[in-house]
Amino acid sequence: MSNSDASVKPSNLLEWLSVLETRHSKEIDMGLDRVSRVKNKLDIQYGCPVIMVAGTNGKGSTCAMLEAILMQAGYRVGLYSKPHFLDFNERARINGIPVNDEIFVQVFDQVEAARGDISLTYFEFTTLAICKLLADAPLDVVILEVGLGGRLDAVNVIDADVSIVTSVDIDHVDYLGDTREKIGFEKAGIFRTGKVAICSDPQPPQSLIDHAESIGADLRLFGRDFNYNGDKQQWNFGGREQRRNSLAYPSLRGANQLLNASAVLAALEALRHELPVGAQEVRTGLVMVDLPGRFQVLPGRPTVVLDVAHNPHAAATLAQNLDNMGFHAYTYAVFGSMLDKDIAGVIAQMKGKVDHWCVCDLPLPRAATSEQLAQELQIANVLEDKEHSLQKFSTPEEAYAFAMSKAGENDRIVVFGSFLTVAGVMRARRNAQS
């Protein structure tokens, strides 16, 4: 639908999203020229500090911790995160509350009017809309999560006051490159001259460091400019000018959460004059932070773990986290994946952790089929003996229902491989409770 179309303009959010999903010829169309032109027409400007977060893994956790701590400190916080699990509204929150349909429709109308004949992908259009609504809201701080890479991601039309790169690993090779050095350069594209640039990856690619230095960013590296230490009860943060002692562990589970939390505190240190945050607000925010689908252990028996791990780096962390759990007799996996992921690499990390594999199709053309996943698992020789099994299903919901029917109360079910896999199981559980 262009402005010259005779078709009726969408009147509600669902209609708008349906139009946007089919309008552009490409799902991903790298480049910032089109987005920048529409951004300028919309006059998107921020009167408060902006924190931008990129990275292969850990972006969502970092954003969630920033939001929780800053809200505890009494600030009015705007957050753009992605993708969503069940409702599009999850992508934009103001003070922890998803933006309602009416506001989305109003700002979608504004973007539509501003774009003219400029073609935008679903992600570009919705990014501009959310950046516009956050810019127009009375906020004290805005947190923006980058989608893919950094340099050419639509979010990068905004200039951040503090930029964070959480981790750099192999993912989206068709768009970002096939080495950590190439990907590191792409993620470093969110850094700005004279502004604070934070990287919490313990082994940052040299390309990221070189780019930050070449543009004159104030680069702060984990292990050099900030760090953490601790014991089983509490942990401590040390930055360039600020220490935080006797901190509670984040309520988010997982082996890498202290790396993410350290980046959060390094960002707050950089903004301590504009957004002062006390020790108690930090402690409370870390305890209260909540983020669905990131090593989320659901109550009840059998134990159900939801994790969006979709690349080898994230799968290795998931495997480590599973090892740190208590004893479970058998582990069932509900596994669905996009075809462009390193499926063999993910399986290699999880192979020794799963007894029964329930692989599934996902509702996207670029998803791997259950048959393709089954072939990869057979190549990896996961069916080592009769104690192991492999079943194929057409949806995550069906795979989850089968796992639930077979698992005993001392077993566990791990749902992973894609946001869509986790979303399918979340939807099934929500429907069962309604």
N, C-alpha and C positions, 0 to 999 in steps of 0.2 A: 504493500500500500504506500503510494507516494502522495504528496499533497495534491497532485492533479487527479488522483483517482476519484471516481464518483462513488466509491464505496463509503458506507457510513463509518464514521470514526468510532473506535471501540468505546463502550460506555462503562465498562467495569474492568477490574484487574485481570480476571481470567481471560476476557476477550483480548485485552492488550497483549498478554503473554502468548496467547495462541497466535496472534499476528506476528509478533517478534520472532517466534520460533521458526517461522517459515519464510520470512521476508528476504533475508540476505542469502546469497548463493553459497557462502562459506560459513561454517560454524566458528572458525578462527581465521581472522584476516589480520596478520601482523602489520603494525604500522600506526603511527600517531597523528598523521597529517589530518585525516578526516575527523578524528575525535577532537583534535585541537581546534579545528575551525568551528565546530559546533560548541565546544566549551567556551570559546571567545564570544560567540553569539549569545550564549546563555549568561555571560558575565559572571562566571563562577569564581568567587573570591572568598577567602576565609579571614575572619577577624579574630581568630584564636589559633593556638598552636596546633599543628597537624603532625601526627605520627604515622609513618607508613611502614608496613611490615611485609617483607618478602622472604622467600626461603623454600627449599624443597619440602621440608617437614617442619612442624612446630609453629607455623604461622597462626593457626587458629588458637592454640593454647596461649601464645604470647599476647594476642589481641584480647583474649578473654581475661587474662590476668591484669593487663593494663586497665581494661574497663572496670573490673571489680575494685581494684585499689583506688582508682580515681573517683569512682562513685562513692566509696567509703569516705574519701576526703571531702565530699560535699560538692564535687564539680558536676556540671551538667555535661554528660559525655555522649557523643555521637559515634556510632560504630558501623562500618561497612564490612561485612564478612561474607564468605561464599565457599562452596555452593550451599544451598539450603537442603534440608532433609525432607520436610513435609510441606511447608508453606513458603512461598516466595518472600513473604514479609519478614522471615527470619534474617534476610540479608541486610536489613537496615534497622538499627535499634537506636533509640534515644533514651538514655538513662535506663537501659536494660529492657525497654518495652519495644516490641516490634512496631514499625510504622504501619498505620492502618491503610486499608484499600483506597479510601477516598483521597488521601494525600498522594499515594502512588499514581492514581489516575490523573490528578491535577498536574503533577510534575512530568508524567509521560506526555501529556498534552503539550507542555512547554517545550520539551525536547523535540517532539514532532514538528511543532511550529518553527523551531529554530533550525532544524536540519535541512529544510528545503529539499533539494534534490540529492543531498549527500547520503550515501548508503551506509548504514551502520549495522553491525552484527547485533545479535541479542545481547551479548555481554557488553559491547560498547554502548548501546542505547541505555541499558539498565544501569551501567556504571555512571554515565553522565547524569541520569535521573537522580540516582542516590547521592552523587557528589553535589548536585544542585540543591536537593532538599536539605542536606546537612549544612551546606553553606548558608542557606536562608534561615535555618533554625537558630535560636538564641543559645549557643553552645559555648562552653569553656574550653573544650578540647575535642578534636576529631581524630579517630583511629581508622585508617584505611588499610585493608588487607589486599595485597596484590594477588592477581589471579595466576598468571602464567609468566614465569621469568621475572621481568622487571623493566628492562630498557624499553621494550615495545608494548608493554601491557597498558591497557587503556587507563588504568589508575594513575599511571606515571605522567599524565598531563597535569597533575597537581604537583606543586612544589611543597615538599615536606620540610618541617623544621628539624625533625629527627627521623632518620631512616634506619630500620633494623633489617639485617639479613640473618635469619635464624640458622640455617644450615644449607649446605651446597652438596648435592649428590646427583646422580644420573637419573633423569626423568625428562619426559617430553623431548626426546632426542631429535625428533623431526623439526622442532621449532627452535630448540636452544643449543643444540650441539651434543656431541657424544663423549665429551670429556668434562671433568670438573672445572678445568681452566676456562673452557668456552662458556659453560653454564655460570661460573662465577662472574665472568665479565657481564653477562646478561643481567644477573641479579644486582650487580653493582651499579647498574644504570639508574637506580632510584636515588643514588647519592647526589648531593648538591654541593656546589662550591660554597665554602665557608660555613656549612651546616654540619651538625653532628651525624656521623655515620657509624653504626654499631654492627659488629658481626660476632655472633655467639658460637659460630662453628669453631671447635678447638683447633682445626687444621684448615684455615681459610685458604682458598686458592690464591696463588700469587697474582693472578689476573685481577682479582677483586682488590687486593692491596694496591697494586700498581695504578688501577683506575682511580681509586680514592685519592691517592697522592697526586696524580696528574691533574685532577680538577681542583685540588686544594680543599678537599673535604676534611673535616675534623674526625679522623678515623679512630675508633675505639675498639680494640680487639680483646676477646676473651683470653685470659692468661697473661696479657700484657698491661691492659688498662683497667680491667675489672676481673674479679674472680670470686669464688665461693669456697667455703670449707664447712664441715659440720660433722655431727654424729647422728645416732639414731633418733635423738629427741628433737634437735633443732639445727639450724644452719646459720651461717654468717655471710654477709656480702661485703666485699671491699671494692670501691671504685677509685677514681682519681682523687676526689676530694671528699668522699662521703663513705661512711661505714654504716652498715645495718647489722646489728647483732641480735642473737636469740630469736630468730625468725621461725615461725611455724612452717612446716612443709606444705607446699600447695596441695589443695584437696584433689587436684587433677593427678591421677595415678600415672606412673610411668618413669622409666629410668632417665629420660632426658629433661624432665620438667625443671630441674634446678638450672640447667643451661638456659632454658627459656625464661625462667624467673630472674636469672642474673641479667639477661638482656633487658628485661622490663625495668629492673632497678637502675641499670646504667642509663636508660632513657629518662627515668624520673630524676636521676642525678643531673642529667644535662638540662632538664627543664625546671630545676629546683627553685629558680627565681620567679619564673612565670606561674608555676603550678606547685607550690610547696606542699609536701605530703609528710605527715607525721609517722612515727614508728608504729603506733597502734593501728593506723589506717592500713599500713602495709601488711601487718600481721593479720588483721581481720579480712582484708581483701583476698589474701592468699588462701585463707581457710574457707572463704565463702564462694570462691570462683567455681563456676560450673560450665562444662562444655560437653554436650552430647557427642557420642561417637568416637571419642578419643580414649581408648582403653577404659570404656565405661562398663563397669561391672554392675549388672542389674540384680536387685534383691530376689531371693527365692531359690528354689531348687528345681531342676539342675541349675548350676551357675551359668549365666549367659554373659558373654563379653562382646561388646560392640566396638569395633576399631576400624577406622577408614584406611588403614595401612594399604597402600597400593603401589609401592615400589620397594626394592630390596632393602633400602636403608630403613624405611618405616617397618617393614616386616621383621627385620633383625631386632628392632626395638620391641616390637610386639612379642617376638619369641622370648626375649629376655624377660619381659614383664610376665609372661605366662609361667616361666620357670620360677619366678619369685612368688607365685601364688601357692596356696596349700595343695595338698594331694587331691587329685581327681583320678578316678579309675580309668575313664576313657574320655578322649576329647573328640568332639564332632566339629567339623569346620563347614560353615556355609560360605562358599567362595565364589565370587563373580568378579570379573575384571574387564577393563577396557583392552582392546586388542593391541593398542600401541604401547602398552606397558611391558616391562621386562618380566613376563609371567614366569619364565624359568627361574629367574633370580629370586622372585618372591617365593616360589615353591621351595627352592633350595634352603631358604631361611626357615621355612615352616615345616619342612618334611618330617623332622623328628619329633614334632610337637603334636601331630594330628594322627588319630587312629582311623577315623571314618570321615571321608571327604564327601560333601554334598555340593556339587558344583552346579551353577545355574546360569541361564541366559539373563541378560539385562536389557531393558527397554530402550536401547539406542543402537543405531546402525553400526557404530564404530566399536561396539562391545564384542568381546570374544564370546563365542557360543559355548554352551556346556560341553559339546563334543570336542571343541578345540582345547578347552581346559582339561578335559579328561585325557586327551592325547598327550598333553604336556606332563600330566601327572604320571601317566604310564611310562613315558620316557624317563622320568625321574625315579621310576621304580618305587613308588610309594606303597604298592601292594606287595610288600615283602613277604607276608605270610597270611594265613587265614584270619588273623586277628585284625587285619586292615581291610577296609572296603571303600568302594567308590560308586556313587550314585549320581545320575544326571537329572536335572529338573529345569522346567521352562521359566520359573520365576524364583526370586529369593524367598518369597512367601511360602512356596511349595517346599523348597529345600529346608526351610526353617521348621515347617510343620512336621516334615519327616524326621528331622533330627530330634525334635521335641517328643515325638512318639516313640523313639528308640532309646533316648538317653535316660539313664537312671538318676536318682536324686544325688548320687555322689559323682556324677559325670559333669562335664562342662561343654558348652556350645560356644564356639568362637565364630563371629560373623565379621568378615573382612574382605578386602580386595578392591573396594570402590565405595564412594559415597552412595551410589545407587544400590549396592548390596545392603548396606546398613539401613538406608532409607526404606527399602522394601520390607525389612524385618520390623522396623519401627512402625510402619504403616499397619502391618499385620497385627502387631501387639495393640496398637491404638484401636483397630477395628474390633479386636476380641474384647476390649474393655468397654466399648461403647454399647 
